[in-house]
Amino acid sequence: MENVIICNCKQVSYKDIEHALENQNKMEDVLQLFDEVQKITHCSTGCGGCHDKVLDVISEVMMK
């Protein structure tokens, strides 16, 4: 799963998002985490089609 590309425009993988979340507080709001992941990886800054997939990955990673 870690090598799956989540954002095709910016070539951001599941693992890239996971790494961006490593030092984040698990209690933070998902949308705040999305903003942080977006700053680090630039995901969802192209066409925006991956927005929901990125949110799903953030939720999944933070529940581990």
HTML snippet that shows the backbone in 3Dmol.js (N, CA, C, O; Angstrom):
<script src="https://3Dmol.org/build/3Dmol-min.js"></script>
<div id="view" style="width:600px;height:400px;position:relative"></div>
<script>
const pdb = `
ATOM      1  N   MET A   1       0.825  -1.201   0.000  1.00  0.00           N
ATOM      2  CA  MET A   1       0.000   0.000   0.000  1.00  0.00           C
ATOM      3  C   MET A   1       0.866   1.261   0.000  1.00  0.00           C
ATOM      4  O   MET A   1       0.457   2.291  -0.536  1.00  0.00           O
ATOM      5  N   GLU A   2       2.051   1.189   0.592  1.00  0.00           N
ATOM      6  CA  GLU A   2       2.854   2.396   0.786  1.00  0.00           C
ATOM      7  C   GLU A   2       3.352   3.022  -0.511  1.00  0.00           C
ATOM      8  O   GLU A   2       3.632   4.220  -0.542  1.00  0.00           O
ATOM      9  N   ASN A   3       3.469   2.235  -1.589  1.00  0.00           N
ATOM     10  CA  ASN A   3       3.954   2.791  -2.851  1.00  0.00           C
ATOM     11  C   ASN A   3       2.832   3.237  -3.777  1.00  0.00           C
ATOM     12  O   ASN A   3       3.092   3.663  -4.902  1.00  0.00           O
ATOM     13  N   VAL A   4       1.600   3.145  -3.321  1.00  0.00           N
ATOM     14  CA  VAL A   4       0.451   3.557  -4.126  1.00  0.00           C
ATOM     15  C   VAL A   4       0.470   5.076  -4.266  1.00  0.00           C
ATOM     16  O   VAL A   4       0.595   5.800  -3.278  1.00  0.00           O
ATOM     17  N   ILE A   5       0.345   5.546  -5.498  1.00  0.00           N
ATOM     18  CA  ILE A   5       0.297   6.988  -5.746  1.00  0.00           C
ATOM     19  C   ILE A   5      -1.108   7.494  -5.423  1.00  0.00           C
ATOM     20  O   ILE A   5      -2.094   7.010  -5.977  1.00  0.00           O
ATOM     21  N   ILE A   6      -1.186   8.458  -4.534  1.00  0.00           N
ATOM     22  CA  ILE A   6      -2.464   9.041  -4.127  1.00  0.00           C
ATOM     23  C   ILE A   6      -2.756  10.287  -4.954  1.00  0.00           C
ATOM     24  O   ILE A   6      -3.896  10.519  -5.356  1.00  0.00           O
ATOM     25  N   CYS A   7      -1.730  11.081  -5.204  1.00  0.00           N
ATOM     26  CA  CYS A   7      -1.864  12.310  -5.999  1.00  0.00           C
ATOM     27  C   CYS A   7      -1.044  12.147  -7.276  1.00  0.00           C
ATOM     28  O   CYS A   7       0.186  12.200  -7.249  1.00  0.00           O
ATOM     29  N   ASN A   8      -1.739  11.949  -8.388  1.00  0.00           N
ATOM     30  CA  ASN A   8      -1.037  11.744  -9.662  1.00  0.00           C
ATOM     31  C   ASN A   8      -0.332  13.004 -10.143  1.00  0.00           C
ATOM     32  O   ASN A   8       0.770  12.919 -10.685  1.00  0.00           O
ATOM     33  N   CYS A   9      -0.937  14.160  -9.959  1.00  0.00           N
ATOM     34  CA  CYS A   9      -0.346  15.413 -10.459  1.00  0.00           C
ATOM     35  C   CYS A   9       1.027  15.684  -9.845  1.00  0.00           C
ATOM     36  O   CYS A   9       1.957  16.094 -10.539  1.00  0.00           O
ATOM     37  N   LYS A  10       1.142  15.452  -8.543  1.00  0.00           N
ATOM     38  CA  LYS A  10       2.386  15.752  -7.824  1.00  0.00           C
ATOM     39  C   LYS A  10       3.165  14.496  -7.443  1.00  0.00           C
ATOM     40  O   LYS A  10       4.186  14.576  -6.761  1.00  0.00           O
ATOM     41  N   GLN A  11       2.672  13.320  -7.891  1.00  0.00           N
ATOM     42  CA  GLN A  11       3.334  12.038  -7.628  1.00  0.00           C
ATOM     43  C   GLN A  11       3.582  11.818  -6.136  1.00  0.00           C
ATOM     44  O   GLN A  11       4.689  11.470  -5.724  1.00  0.00           O
ATOM     45  N   VAL A  12       2.547  12.025  -5.341  1.00  0.00           N
ATOM     46  CA  VAL A  12       2.629  11.836  -3.891  1.00  0.00           C
ATOM     47  C   VAL A  12       2.067  10.458  -3.555  1.00  0.00           C
ATOM     48  O   VAL A  12       0.942  10.122  -3.925  1.00  0.00           O
ATOM     49  N   SER A  13       2.867   9.670  -2.850  1.00  0.00           N
ATOM     50  CA  SER A  13       2.462   8.310  -2.499  1.00  0.00           C
ATOM     51  C   SER A  13       1.856   8.258  -1.096  1.00  0.00           C
ATOM     52  O   SER A  13       1.913   9.218  -0.328  1.00  0.00           O
ATOM     53  N   TYR A  14       1.281   7.108  -0.801  1.00  0.00           N
ATOM     54  CA  TYR A  14       0.747   6.839   0.536  1.00  0.00           C
ATOM     55  C   TYR A  14       1.852   7.060   1.564  1.00  0.00           C
ATOM     56  O   TYR A  14       1.637   7.691   2.599  1.00  0.00           O
ATOM     57  N   LYS A  15       3.031   6.532   1.265  1.00  0.00           N
ATOM     58  CA  LYS A  15       4.163   6.639   2.195  1.00  0.00           C
ATOM     59  C   LYS A  15       4.583   8.099   2.396  1.00  0.00           C
ATOM     60  O   LYS A  15       4.961   8.485   3.502  1.00  0.00           O
ATOM     61  N   ASP A  16       4.521   8.909   1.341  1.00  0.00           N
ATOM     62  CA  ASP A  16       4.849  10.334   1.467  1.00  0.00           C
ATOM     63  C   ASP A  16       3.910  11.011   2.468  1.00  0.00           C
ATOM     64  O   ASP A  16       4.340  11.814   3.296  1.00  0.00           O
ATOM     65  N   ILE A  17       2.640  10.678   2.377  1.00  0.00           N
ATOM     66  CA  ILE A  17       1.653  11.261   3.296  1.00  0.00           C
ATOM     67  C   ILE A  17       1.908  10.753   4.707  1.00  0.00           C
ATOM     68  O   ILE A  17       1.847  11.512   5.674  1.00  0.00           O
ATOM     69  N   GLU A  18       2.192   9.466   4.812  1.00  0.00           N
ATOM     70  CA  GLU A  18       2.501   8.867   6.115  1.00  0.00           C
ATOM     71  C   GLU A  18       3.693   9.574   6.764  1.00  0.00           C
ATOM     72  O   GLU A  18       3.653   9.885   7.954  1.00  0.00           O
ATOM     73  N   HIS A  19       4.741   9.826   5.998  1.00  0.00           N
ATOM     74  CA  HIS A  19       5.925  10.525   6.516  1.00  0.00           C
ATOM     75  C   HIS A  19       5.581  11.956   6.937  1.00  0.00           C
ATOM     76  O   HIS A  19       6.091  12.444   7.945  1.00  0.00           O
ATOM     77  N   ALA A  20       4.734  12.618   6.184  1.00  0.00           N
ATOM     78  CA  ALA A  20       4.348  13.991   6.514  1.00  0.00           C
ATOM     79  C   ALA A  20       3.584  14.052   7.833  1.00  0.00           C
ATOM     80  O   ALA A  20       3.552  15.093   8.489  1.00  0.00           O
ATOM     81  N   LEU A  21       2.975  12.946   8.215  1.00  0.00           N
ATOM     82  CA  LEU A  21       2.168  12.902   9.438  1.00  0.00           C
ATOM     83  C   LEU A  21       2.934  12.386  10.653  1.00  0.00           C
ATOM     84  O   LEU A  21       2.377  12.338  11.749  1.00  0.00           O
ATOM     85  N   GLU A  22       4.189  12.002  10.484  1.00  0.00           N
ATOM     86  CA  GLU A  22       4.941  11.349  11.558  1.00  0.00           C
ATOM     87  C   GLU A  22       4.945  12.105  12.875  1.00  0.00           C
ATOM     88  O   GLU A  22       4.805  11.482  13.928  1.00  0.00           O
ATOM     89  N   ASN A  23       5.097  13.400  12.859  1.00  0.00           N
ATOM     90  CA  ASN A  23       5.200  14.160  14.105  1.00  0.00           C
ATOM     91  C   ASN A  23       3.938  14.954  14.429  1.00  0.00           C
ATOM     92  O   ASN A  23       3.982  15.924  15.185  1.00  0.00           O
ATOM     93  N   GLN A  24       2.825  14.537  13.855  1.00  0.00           N
ATOM     94  CA  GLN A  24       1.575  15.263  14.069  1.00  0.00           C
ATOM     95  C   GLN A  24       0.796  14.672  15.241  1.00  0.00           C
ATOM     96  O   GLN A  24       0.876  13.477  15.524  1.00  0.00           O
ATOM     97  N   ASN A  25       0.055  15.526  15.901  1.00  0.00           N
ATOM     98  CA  ASN A  25      -0.794  15.128  17.018  1.00  0.00           C
ATOM     99  C   ASN A  25      -1.997  14.364  16.479  1.00  0.00           C
ATOM    100  O   ASN A  25      -2.721  14.865  15.618  1.00  0.00           O
ATOM    101  N   LYS A  26      -2.210  13.157  16.984  1.00  0.00           N
ATOM    102  CA  LYS A  26      -3.321  12.327  16.515  1.00  0.00           C
ATOM    103  C   LYS A  26      -4.683  12.940  16.818  1.00  0.00           C
ATOM    104  O   LYS A  26      -5.681  12.537  16.221  1.00  0.00           O
ATOM    105  N   MET A  27      -4.745  13.889  17.720  1.00  0.00           N
ATOM    106  CA  MET A  27      -6.019  14.491  18.095  1.00  0.00           C
ATOM    107  C   MET A  27      -6.363  15.707  17.240  1.00  0.00           C
ATOM    108  O   MET A  27      -7.430  16.299  17.400  1.00  0.00           O
ATOM    109  N   GLU A  28      -5.463  16.080  16.336  1.00  0.00           N
ATOM    110  CA  GLU A  28      -5.714  17.244  15.497  1.00  0.00           C
ATOM    111  C   GLU A  28      -6.847  16.973  14.526  1.00  0.00           C
ATOM    112  O   GLU A  28      -7.114  15.827  14.165  1.00  0.00           O
ATOM    113  N   ASP A  29      -7.503  18.029  14.111  1.00  0.00           N
ATOM    114  CA  ASP A  29      -8.573  17.965  13.131  1.00  0.00           C
ATOM    115  C   ASP A  29      -8.020  17.480  11.787  1.00  0.00           C
ATOM    116  O   ASP A  29      -6.929  17.880  11.380  1.00  0.00           O
ATOM    117  N   VAL A  30      -8.767  16.629  11.109  1.00  0.00           N
ATOM    118  CA  VAL A  30      -8.313  16.063   9.836  1.00  0.00           C
ATOM    119  C   VAL A  30      -8.046  17.155   8.806  1.00  0.00           C
ATOM    120  O   VAL A  30      -7.094  17.049   8.032  1.00  0.00           O
ATOM    121  N   LEU A  31      -8.862  18.193   8.782  1.00  0.00           N
ATOM    122  CA  LEU A  31      -8.657  19.266   7.808  1.00  0.00           C
ATOM    123  C   LEU A  31      -7.396  20.073   8.119  1.00  0.00           C
ATOM    124  O   LEU A  31      -6.727  20.552   7.203  1.00  0.00           O
ATOM    125  N   GLN A  32      -7.068  20.226   9.399  1.00  0.00           N
ATOM    126  CA  GLN A  32      -5.807  20.886   9.760  1.00  0.00           C
ATOM    127  C   GLN A  32      -4.629  20.019   9.333  1.00  0.00           C
ATOM    128  O   GLN A  32      -3.620  20.524   8.841  1.00  0.00           O
ATOM    129  N   LEU A  33      -4.767  18.719   9.525  1.00  0.00           N
ATOM    130  CA  LEU A  33      -3.720  17.792   9.104  1.00  0.00           C
ATOM    131  C   LEU A  33      -3.569  17.815   7.587  1.00  0.00           C
ATOM    132  O   LEU A  33      -2.457  17.743   7.064  1.00  0.00           O
ATOM    133  N   PHE A  34      -4.699  17.917   6.883  1.00  0.00           N
ATOM    134  CA  PHE A  34      -4.654  18.011   5.419  1.00  0.00           C
ATOM    135  C   PHE A  34      -3.827  19.217   4.992  1.00  0.00           C
ATOM    136  O   PHE A  34      -2.985  19.115   4.100  1.00  0.00           O
ATOM    137  N   ASP A  35      -4.068  20.355   5.626  1.00  0.00           N
ATOM    138  CA  ASP A  35      -3.309  21.569   5.300  1.00  0.00           C
ATOM    139  C   ASP A  35      -1.815  21.355   5.509  1.00  0.00           C
ATOM    140  O   ASP A  35      -0.998  21.790   4.698  1.00  0.00           O
ATOM    141  N   GLU A  36      -1.467  20.687   6.594  1.00  0.00           N
ATOM    142  CA  GLU A  36      -0.056  20.431   6.899  1.00  0.00           C
ATOM    143  C   GLU A  36       0.561  19.479   5.869  1.00  0.00           C
ATOM    144  O   GLU A  36       1.665  19.714   5.379  1.00  0.00           O
ATOM    145  N   VAL A  37      -0.162  18.406   5.549  1.00  0.00           N
ATOM    146  CA  VAL A  37       0.316  17.444   4.550  1.00  0.00           C
ATOM    147  C   VAL A  37       0.470  18.134   3.196  1.00  0.00           C
ATOM    148  O   VAL A  37       1.430  17.879   2.469  1.00  0.00           O
ATOM    149  N   GLN A  38      -0.469  18.996   2.867  1.00  0.00           N
ATOM    150  CA  GLN A  38      -0.419  19.720   1.593  1.00  0.00           C
ATOM    151  C   GLN A  38       0.807  20.631   1.522  1.00  0.00           C
ATOM    152  O   GLN A  38       1.451  20.729   0.478  1.00  0.00           O
ATOM    153  N   LYS A  39       1.126  21.293   2.630  1.00  0.00           N
ATOM    154  CA  LYS A  39       2.316  22.159   2.673  1.00  0.00           C
ATOM    155  C   LYS A  39       3.596  21.352   2.448  1.00  0.00           C
ATOM    156  O   LYS A  39       4.513  21.802   1.760  1.00  0.00           O
ATOM    157  N   ILE A  40       3.644  20.165   3.031  1.00  0.00           N
ATOM    158  CA  ILE A  40       4.846  19.338   2.971  1.00  0.00           C
ATOM    159  C   ILE A  40       4.981  18.626   1.623  1.00  0.00           C
ATOM    160  O   ILE A  40       6.067  18.591   1.044  1.00  0.00           O
ATOM    161  N   THR A  41       3.880  18.058   1.123  1.00  0.00           N
ATOM    162  CA  THR A  41       3.954  17.205  -0.073  1.00  0.00           C
ATOM    163  C   THR A  41       3.464  17.885  -1.349  1.00  0.00           C
ATOM    164  O   THR A  41       3.765  17.423  -2.450  1.00  0.00           O
ATOM    165  N   HIS A  42       2.720  18.969  -1.214  1.00  0.00           N
ATOM    166  CA  HIS A  42       2.093  19.675  -2.342  1.00  0.00           C
ATOM    167  C   HIS A  42       0.983  18.861  -2.995  1.00  0.00           C
ATOM    168  O   HIS A  42       0.565  19.159  -4.114  1.00  0.00           O
ATOM    169  N   CYS A  43       0.503  17.826  -2.292  1.00  0.00           N
ATOM    170  CA  CYS A  43      -0.593  17.031  -2.838  1.00  0.00           C
ATOM    171  C   CYS A  43      -1.849  17.898  -2.959  1.00  0.00           C
ATOM    172  O   CYS A  43      -2.028  18.861  -2.214  1.00  0.00           O
ATOM    173  N   SER A  44      -2.690  17.545  -3.887  1.00  0.00           N
ATOM    174  CA  SER A  44      -3.970  18.220  -4.123  1.00  0.00           C
ATOM    175  C   SER A  44      -3.810  19.704  -4.448  1.00  0.00           C
ATOM    176  O   SER A  44      -4.688  20.511  -4.145  1.00  0.00           O
ATOM    177  N   THR A  45      -2.686  20.055  -5.066  1.00  0.00           N
ATOM    178  CA  THR A  45      -2.490  21.441  -5.508  1.00  0.00           C
ATOM    179  C   THR A  45      -2.501  21.531  -7.030  1.00  0.00           C
ATOM    180  O   THR A  45      -2.340  22.612  -7.595  1.00  0.00           O
ATOM    181  N   GLY A  46      -2.693  20.388  -7.689  1.00  0.00           N
ATOM    182  CA  GLY A  46      -2.799  20.370  -9.149  1.00  0.00           C
ATOM    183  C   GLY A  46      -4.271  20.460  -9.512  1.00  0.00           C
ATOM    184  O   GLY A  46      -4.875  21.530  -9.436  1.00  0.00           O
ATOM    185  N   CYS A  47      -4.839  19.341  -9.905  1.00  0.00           N
ATOM    186  CA  CYS A  47      -6.245  19.328 -10.320  1.00  0.00           C
ATOM    187  C   CYS A  47      -7.202  19.247  -9.135  1.00  0.00           C
ATOM    188  O   CYS A  47      -8.373  19.604  -9.266  1.00  0.00           O
ATOM    189  N   GLY A  48      -6.719  18.781  -7.973  1.00  0.00           N
ATOM    190  CA  GLY A  48      -7.564  18.665  -6.785  1.00  0.00           C
ATOM    191  C   GLY A  48      -8.392  17.397  -6.739  1.00  0.00           C
ATOM    192  O   GLY A  48      -9.162  17.188  -5.801  1.00  0.00           O
ATOM    193  N   GLY A  49      -8.242  16.551  -7.741  1.00  0.00           N
ATOM    194  CA  GLY A  49      -9.036  15.328  -7.807  1.00  0.00           C
ATOM    195  C   GLY A  49      -8.735  14.317  -6.713  1.00  0.00           C
ATOM    196  O   GLY A  49      -9.537  13.414  -6.475  1.00  0.00           O
ATOM    197  N   CYS A  50      -7.612  14.447  -6.052  1.00  0.00           N
ATOM    198  CA  CYS A  50      -7.212  13.486  -5.019  1.00  0.00           C
ATOM    199  C   CYS A  50      -7.616  13.929  -3.610  1.00  0.00           C
ATOM    200  O   CYS A  50      -7.333  13.226  -2.640  1.00  0.00           O
ATOM    201  N   HIS A  51      -8.261  15.064  -3.488  1.00  0.00           N
ATOM    202  CA  HIS A  51      -8.591  15.637  -2.177  1.00  0.00           C
ATOM    203  C   HIS A  51      -9.194  14.600  -1.231  1.00  0.00           C
ATOM    204  O   HIS A  51      -8.716  14.431  -0.109  1.00  0.00           O
ATOM    205  N   ASP A  52     -10.241  13.907  -1.680  1.00  0.00           N
ATOM    206  CA  ASP A  52     -10.908  12.937  -0.813  1.00  0.00           C
ATOM    207  C   ASP A  52     -10.010  11.741  -0.498  1.00  0.00           C
ATOM    208  O   ASP A  52     -10.044  11.216   0.614  1.00  0.00           O
ATOM    209  N   LYS A  53      -9.208  11.310  -1.474  1.00  0.00           N
ATOM    210  CA  LYS A  53      -8.283  10.196  -1.232  1.00  0.00           C
ATOM    211  C   LYS A  53      -7.249  10.584  -0.186  1.00  0.00           C
ATOM    212  O   LYS A  53      -6.901   9.777   0.675  1.00  0.00           O
ATOM    213  N   VAL A  54      -6.757  11.816  -0.259  1.00  0.00           N
ATOM    214  CA  VAL A  54      -5.770  12.289   0.719  1.00  0.00           C
ATOM    215  C   VAL A  54      -6.396  12.309   2.110  1.00  0.00           C
ATOM    216  O   VAL A  54      -5.767  11.876   3.075  1.00  0.00           O
ATOM    217  N   LEU A  55      -7.619  12.802   2.223  1.00  0.00           N
ATOM    218  CA  LEU A  55      -8.311  12.813   3.520  1.00  0.00           C
ATOM    219  C   LEU A  55      -8.478  11.395   4.058  1.00  0.00           C
ATOM    220  O   LEU A  55      -8.300  11.159   5.253  1.00  0.00           O
ATOM    221  N   ASP A  56      -8.821  10.451   3.182  1.00  0.00           N
ATOM    222  CA  ASP A  56      -8.968   9.055   3.603  1.00  0.00           C
ATOM    223  C   ASP A  56      -7.652   8.492   4.125  1.00  0.00           C
ATOM    224  O   ASP A  56      -7.632   7.801   5.144  1.00  0.00           O
ATOM    225  N   VAL A  57      -6.557   8.784   3.436  1.00  0.00           N
ATOM    226  CA  VAL A  57      -5.241   8.291   3.868  1.00  0.00           C
ATOM    227  C   VAL A  57      -4.869   8.907   5.211  1.00  0.00           C
ATOM    228  O   VAL A  57      -4.373   8.209   6.096  1.00  0.00           O
ATOM    229  N   ILE A  58      -5.101  10.199   5.372  1.00  0.00           N
ATOM    230  CA  ILE A  58      -4.802  10.862   6.648  1.00  0.00           C
ATOM    231  C   ILE A  58      -5.575  10.193   7.774  1.00  0.00           C
ATOM    232  O   ILE A  58      -5.004   9.885   8.821  1.00  0.00           O
ATOM    233  N   SER A  59      -6.865   9.966   7.571  1.00  0.00           N
ATOM    234  CA  SER A  59      -7.689   9.321   8.601  1.00  0.00           C
ATOM    235  C   SER A  59      -7.164   7.932   8.926  1.00  0.00           C
ATOM    236  O   SER A  59      -7.067   7.554  10.094  1.00  0.00           O
ATOM    237  N   GLU A  60      -6.828   7.177   7.894  1.00  0.00           N
ATOM    238  CA  GLU A  60      -6.324   5.818   8.091  1.00  0.00           C
ATOM    239  C   GLU A  60      -5.005   5.818   8.861  1.00  0.00           C
ATOM    240  O   GLU A  60      -4.835   5.047   9.806  1.00  0.00           O
ATOM    241  N   VAL A  61      -4.083   6.672   8.462  1.00  0.00           N
ATOM    242  CA  VAL A  61      -2.767   6.729   9.113  1.00  0.00           C
ATOM    243  C   VAL A  61      -2.904   7.169  10.567  1.00  0.00           C
ATOM    244  O   VAL A  61      -2.242   6.614  11.443  1.00  0.00           O
ATOM    245  N   MET A  62      -3.737   8.140  10.829  1.00  0.00           N
ATOM    246  CA  MET A  62      -3.855   8.668  12.188  1.00  0.00           C
ATOM    247  C   MET A  62      -4.596   7.715  13.123  1.00  0.00           C
ATOM    248  O   MET A  62      -4.530   7.872  14.342  1.00  0.00           O
ATOM    249  N   MET A  63      -5.299   6.730  12.567  1.00  0.00           N
ATOM    250  CA  MET A  63      -5.996   5.744  13.401  1.00  0.00           C
ATOM    251  C   MET A  63      -5.097   4.573  13.770  1.00  0.00           C
ATOM    252  O   MET A  63      -5.486   3.732  14.580  1.00  0.00           O
ATOM    253  N   LYS A  64      -3.906   4.504  13.191  1.00  0.00           N
ATOM    254  CA  LYS A  64      -2.985   3.385  13.484  1.00  0.00           C
ATOM    255  C   LYS A  64      -2.451   3.488  14.885  1.00  0.00           C
ATOM    256  O   LYS A  64      -1.666   2.641  15.311  1.00  0.00           O
TER     257      LYS A  64
END
`;
const viewer = $3Dmol.createViewer("view");
viewer.addModel(pdb, "pdb");
viewer.setStyle({}, {cartoon: {color: "spectrum"}});
viewer.zoomTo();
viewer.render();
</script>
